[in-house]
Amino acid sequence: MIGAQRTAVVTGAGRGIGKATVEVLEAQGVRGAGVALARAATKADLSLPEGRAALEAGVLELCPSGIDVIVANAGVLTDDELSIQVNYFGAVETLERLRPMLRADAPRGVVFSSRSVLKPVDDAIVEACLEGDEALAVSLARQSESRHLLYATSK
C-alpha cells in the first residue's frame, strides 16, 4: 500500500460535519467516498436495514479494491425512534458491514458521538441496543414517556 491513495468512507457526507470531513480528507490527499441520503457518491438511508445494505453495496461498487478508513458520522437530533435507528443501529451496522472491506495496512474506524453521552439515558433502550434488538429498542422508544432522553440514549 505504500504510495497508494487511501480511501475514507464518511457517512452523513451530504452536509455539515460529514461534508466538511470529506473536504478535509480530500485536501490531505485521501479519496473521500461520501454516503448520505442525498448529495453524496453513495445514497443510503441508515435508519432502515435496507438502507444499511445499500450502504454496503454502494461502497463495494465505488471501492472494489477496499477502503482504509470508516467515519461513521451520520446522525440525527430527534426525540423519537429515528435517533435510535440512525445514531445507534446505523452507526454500528456501518462499522460491521464495512469492516471486512478495510485493507490490512493501517485501517481506521471512527464513530462520531457528542457530549450527550454524559447525560441520563433510558436504560431499557440501551440494553435492547446492546443486545442488537432493534425492533425492541424502537418499540421502547415509541412508547417512551421520557422522549427527551432518546438522543442521549442513542449515542
Phi, psi and chi 1 to 4 in degrees:
 res  aa     phi    psi   chi1   chi2   chi3   chi4
   1 MET       -   -7.7 -100.1  -42.9  -71.9      -
   2 ILE   -59.5  128.8  -64.7  176.0      -      -
   3 GLY    86.1  -14.7      -      -      -      -
   4 ALA   -79.8  148.3      -      -      -      -
   5 GLN   -72.6  133.3 -176.4  179.6   32.5      -
   6 ARG   -81.4  152.3  -68.8  176.9   61.9   80.3
   7 THR  -122.8  131.2  -61.0      -      -      -
   8 ALA  -119.4  130.5      -      -      -      -
   9 VAL   -96.9  126.8  173.8      -      -      -
  10 VAL  -124.6  117.1 -179.5      -      -      -
  11 THR   -84.3  155.5   63.4      -      -      -
  12 GLY    71.8   28.9      -      -      -      -
  13 ALA   -83.0    0.0      -      -      -      -
  14 GLY   -73.2  -21.9      -      -      -      -
  15 ARG  -166.4  176.2   60.6 -169.6  176.4  113.4
  16 GLY    57.4 -137.5      -      -      -      -
  17 ILE   -60.3  -40.7  -66.3  169.9      -      -
  18 GLY   -63.7  -45.4      -      -      -      -
  19 LYS   -62.6  -45.2 -178.2  178.1  179.0 -173.6
  20 ALA   -63.1  -36.8      -      -      -      -
  21 THR   -63.3  -44.9  -60.2      -      -      -
  22 VAL   -60.2  -44.2  169.5      -      -      -
  23 GLU   -62.1  -43.2  -69.5  168.3   -2.1      -
  24 VAL   -65.0  -45.1  167.1      -      -      -
  25 LEU   -60.7  -45.6  -71.0  167.1      -      -
  26 GLU   -64.5  -36.0  -71.9  177.6  -16.6      -
  27 ALA   -64.4  -24.0      -      -      -      -
  28 GLN   -93.9    6.0  -64.7  175.9   -3.1      -
  29 GLY    91.0    8.7      -      -      -      -
  30 VAL   -92.4  134.9  176.0      -      -      -
  31 ARG   -73.9  120.1  177.1  180.0  173.7 -138.6
  32 GLY   -95.1  123.2      -      -      -      -
  33 ALA  -110.4   97.2      -      -      -      -
  34 GLY   -81.8  147.0      -      -      -      -
  35 VAL  -129.4  131.3  176.8      -      -      -
  36 ALA  -163.1  175.3      -      -      -      -
  37 LEU   -65.7  -33.7  -74.6  169.5      -      -
  38 ALA  -155.1  172.0      -      -      -      -
  39 ARG    54.8   43.9  -61.5 -174.5  -52.9 -104.6
  40 ALA  -151.8  162.8      -      -      -      -
  41 ALA   -60.2  -40.1      -      -      -      -
  42 THR  -119.3  128.7  -61.8      -      -      -
  43 LYS  -101.9  127.3  -67.6  168.4 -176.9   55.2
  44 ALA  -156.0  137.7      -      -      -      -
  45 ASP   -98.3  102.0 -178.5  -11.3      -      -
  46 LEU   -75.6    0.4  -60.2 -177.9      -      -
  47 SER   -80.8  -12.5   71.6      -      -      -
  48 LEU  -119.9  143.2  -57.0  169.9      -      -
  49 PRO   -55.2  -37.7  -27.1   35.6      -      -
  50 GLU   -65.4  -35.8  -51.7   82.9   50.6      -
  51 GLY   -68.7  -34.9      -      -      -      -
  52 ARG   -69.5  -35.0  -61.9  174.2 -153.4  145.4
  53 ALA   -67.3  -37.6      -      -      -      -
  54 ALA   -64.5  -35.7      -      -      -      -
  55 LEU   -57.1  -52.3  157.8   80.9      -      -
  56 GLU   -59.8  -47.9 -179.8 -179.9   16.3      -
  57 ALA   -63.9  -42.8      -      -      -      -
  58 GLY   -64.9  -41.9      -      -      -      -
  59 VAL   -68.6  -40.2  170.3      -      -      -
  60 LEU   -62.0  -39.7 -171.5   56.1      -      -
  61 GLU   -68.7  -42.4 -178.4  178.0  -31.2      -
  62 LEU   -73.7  -32.5 -168.3   63.0      -      -
  63 CYS  -130.0   64.2  -51.1      -      -      -
  64 PRO   -63.4  -21.7   22.7  -31.2      -      -
  65 SER   -92.2    4.1   62.7      -      -      -
  66 GLY   109.4  175.3      -      -      -      -
  67 ILE  -131.6  166.3   60.6  176.2      -      -
  68 ASP  -115.6  -25.9  -56.8  -73.1      -      -
  69 VAL  -139.9  138.1  179.0      -      -      -
  70 ILE  -119.1  123.7  -56.0  165.7      -      -
  71 VAL  -116.6  100.5  179.7      -      -      -
  72 ALA   -85.3   87.8      -      -      -      -
  73 ASN  -104.0  -26.2  165.0   70.4      -      -
  74 ALA   -52.4  136.4      -      -      -      -
  75 GLY  -166.4  162.3      -      -      -      -
  76 VAL  -132.3  151.5  -64.6      -      -      -
  77 LEU  -111.6   88.4  175.8   57.7      -      -
  78 THR  -133.9  164.4   66.8      -      -      -
  79 ASP  -111.7   40.5   62.5   -6.1      -      -
  80 ASP  -139.3 -172.0   60.8   19.6      -      -
  81 GLU   -65.2  -18.4   65.9  -88.5    9.6      -
  82 LEU   -58.9  -35.0 -168.6   60.2      -      -
  83 SER   -59.1  -44.6  -78.6      -      -      -
  84 ILE   -65.9  -43.6  -56.1  -58.9      -      -
  85 GLN   -65.8  -45.3  -67.1  166.4  -56.2      -
  86 VAL   -86.3  -54.0  174.5      -      -      -
  87 ASN   -68.9  -34.2  -61.0  -13.2      -      -
  88 TYR   -99.6  -67.0 -176.5   79.9      -      -
  89 PHE   -67.0  -36.0  -71.5   99.4      -      -
  90 GLY   -62.6  -43.9      -      -      -      -
  91 ALA   -67.8  -47.0      -      -      -      -
  92 VAL   -62.5  -45.2  168.3      -      -      -
  93 GLU   -71.3  -29.4 -157.1  164.5  -31.0      -
  94 THR   -57.9  -49.6  -68.2      -      -      -
  95 LEU   -64.2  -44.1  -65.9  173.2      -      -
  96 GLU   -64.1  -42.9  -71.1  173.7  -15.8      -
  97 ARG   -73.9  -35.0  -74.6  179.8  173.1  -87.6
  98 LEU   -91.4  -18.9  -60.4 -175.3      -      -
  99 ARG   -53.2  -42.3 -174.7  176.2   53.9 -136.8
 100 PRO   -64.0  -17.6  -22.7   33.2      -      -
 101 MET   -86.0  -10.2  -65.4  179.7 -153.4      -
 102 LEU   -66.4  131.9  -75.9  169.0      -      -
 103 ARG   -75.4  151.9  -67.6 -173.1  -88.5 -121.7
 104 ALA   -69.8  -21.1      -      -      -      -
 105 ASP   -82.1   94.9 -172.7   30.3      -      -
 106 ALA    59.2   55.1      -      -      -      -
 107 PRO   -70.2  154.1   27.8  -34.1      -      -
 108 ARG  -136.6  147.2  -55.3  -74.8 -168.7  -93.7
 109 GLY  -141.4  132.4      -      -      -      -
 110 VAL  -134.1  138.0  176.6      -      -      -
 111 VAL  -118.5  124.2  176.4      -      -      -
 112 PHE   -77.7  137.0  -80.7   40.2      -      -
 113 SER  -126.8 -149.2 -170.0      -      -      -
 114 SER  -162.2  175.0   70.6      -      -      -
 115 ARG   -67.8   -8.9   63.9 -176.1  173.6   83.6
 116 SER   -64.5  -15.9   67.9      -      -      -
 117 VAL   -65.8  -11.0  -61.8      -      -      -
 118 LEU   -94.0   -1.0  -56.8  174.1      -      -
 119 LYS   -96.1  166.3  -64.4 -175.3  177.0 -170.6
 120 PRO   -60.9  150.8  -19.5   29.5      -      -
 121 VAL  -132.4  168.2  -61.5      -      -      -
 122 ASP   -90.2  105.4 -175.9  -48.4      -      -
 123 ASP   -60.5  -36.0  -68.5  -32.7      -      -
 124 ALA   -66.0  -38.8      -      -      -      -
 125 ILE   -70.2  -41.3  -63.8  173.1      -      -
 126 VAL   -57.6  -45.0  168.2      -      -      -
 127 GLU   -61.5  -43.3 -172.4   61.9   34.3      -
 128 ALA   -62.7  -40.1      -      -      -      -
 129 CYS   -62.7  -48.4  -72.4      -      -      -
 130 LEU   -64.0  -27.5  -66.7  174.8      -      -
 131 GLU   -82.6   -4.7  -69.5  176.5    4.7      -
 132 GLY    76.6   18.1      -      -      -      -
 133 ASP   -95.9   83.6 -168.6  -21.3      -      -
 134 GLU   -64.3  -40.5 -174.4  170.6    0.9      -
 135 ALA   -59.2  -44.5      -      -      -      -
 136 LEU   -67.8  -43.4  177.1   58.0      -      -
 137 ALA   -60.6  -43.3      -      -      -      -
 138 VAL   -66.7  -42.1  166.7      -      -      -
 139 SER   -61.1  -45.3  176.2      -      -      -
 140 LEU   -63.2  -39.0  -68.4  170.0      -      -
 141 ALA   -64.0  -41.4      -      -      -      -
 142 ARG   -64.7  -31.7  -74.2 -177.2 -179.9  143.0
 143 GLN   -91.7   -5.6  -61.6  168.8   30.6      -
 144 SER   -62.0  136.0  177.1      -      -      -
 145 GLU   -93.4   -0.6  -66.1 -179.6   14.9      -
 146 SER  -122.5   56.6  -58.0      -      -      -
 147 ARG   -61.0  -24.7  -64.1  176.2   77.3   76.4
 148 HIS   -64.9  -14.9   65.9  -76.6      -      -
 149 LEU   -89.5  -10.5  -61.7  178.1      -      -
 150 LEU   -65.4  -38.7  -66.5 -180.0      -      -
 151 TYR   -62.9  -50.7  177.5   75.4      -      -
 152 ALA   -61.4  -38.5      -      -      -      -
 153 THR   -61.2  -39.3  -60.4      -      -      -
 154 SER   -71.4  -21.5   71.9      -      -      -
 155 LYS   -89.6      -  -69.4  -64.0 -170.5  167.1
